[in-house]
Amino acid sequence: MNREKAIIYLLLPFCIFSLMLPTFGLQVGEVEYQPSVIHPGDDVDLWVKVTNDNYNHELKNIVVEIKPHYPFELKQVNPVKGRVYISHLNIGESEVVHFKLHVNENAPSNNYEIDIKVNYDEVETENGKEITNHYQLTKIYYLPIYGKANFEINVDNTSITPGRSKFIHITIKNDGTGTAKYLSIYLKGNEKINVLGGSSVYLGCLNAGEQKTIPIELYAIPEIEDGIYSINAELYWTGEDGNRYNTTIPINIRVLKKIYPDQPFIYLDDVENRGDYVELTVGIANRGNSKIKHCVMILNIDNENYTKYIGDLDEDDYDTAVFKINKFGNLTLNVEVSYFDDYHKKYNLSKTFRIEVEKKEEENFNSIYAIIGIVIVCGVIFYLIKRRKRKFDEFEDIE
């Protein structure tokens, strides 16, 4: 008996408190919405059912208002934006009210609040007199917004060279509003650029605003020309709403035919002693797969410069320059070549040759030949004169 009294004493305050609470004759049901999975940027239709569940009284002048919070904004579907007026609800009668909301495009994933406020009058009759009581209630709902992952891919500011493989780094950033789960990336090359090694990378989870950088190895075929080429990155992931998504993003790769230090080759092609001068032939060959442009060759001997313009040299091309110098003996030839690549970057290359050129004694030989010639001529003249004189003497003796 004492136990039963104790239980009654415990329950009594709750019963009194519940009797003190106002009882509403209007019930506001759960909100229904479409689409069933809401993403940022969606337009959302909302329906709420209001019911007069008062068994004794009619309800009049019912005004249902919606008060959205961020990231929702109201759209016009009713005569008064965000408000629906119901003239009356009989006992047990229901009415479904409709609202339309727009979700901010940048809303991150979360549960967001909307408030439904209802004002109405309850009409009762007492002693033949109609009495109106005014009531107001607010019901709070939370709608889940599932942010969407969105990606951008950036490549480091490097280029690849034809005929050689190279590692570059790409950065995958989730600049969307939702988390990407189980994220994988598949890289696909083309007929001119190949992806070496593993072409797929598992990135796992990438939250909104996060990024990850991965290395990839690329190879460009030797025949490729300078320019920008695209390879594709296919991304697959699971969204916060549980659905699978995929997208394809092109990655632009810059191909540049690089000029290597050992690409131009300078060589001494010929040395000709012309007696009073020396003729030097110096050659330059392009041993690379990229063009070298606006070549200028400078030959320096004993601080004297001799300059020749070579011009452009295509792949596997060569040219020579001929210099005439008035120097003999042990000579040091310093050859300097300057040139440009396709992007007008200047390069310089030099090479030194040592040669020995003896001066020919052509002038001495000519003098000797002249003297010998004069002696011979004089001898011939003397012989002819002497012979003639002998004939003359013989003629006088005969007389």
Buried (B, 14 or more C-beta within 10 A) or exposed (E): EEEEEEEEEEEEEEEEEEEEEEEBBBBBBEBEBEEEBBBBBBEBBBBBBBBBBBEEBBBBBBBBBBBBEEBBEBBEBBEEEBBBEBEBBEEEBEBEBEBBBBBBEEBBBBEBBBEBBBBBBBBBEEEEEEEEEEBEBEBEBEBEBBBBBBBEBEBEEEBBBBBEEBEBEBEBBBEBBBBBBEBBBBBEBEEBBBBEEEBEBEBEEBBBEBBBEEEBBBBBEEEBEBEEBEBBBBBBBBBBBEEEBEEEBEBEBBBBBBBEEEBBBBBBEEBEEEEEBBEBBBBBBBBBBBBBBBBBBBBBBEEEEBEBEBEBBEBEEBBBBEBEBEEBEEBEBBBBBBBBBEEEEEBEBEBEBEEEBEEEEEEEEEEEEEEEEEEEEEEEEEEEEEEEEEEEEEEEEEE
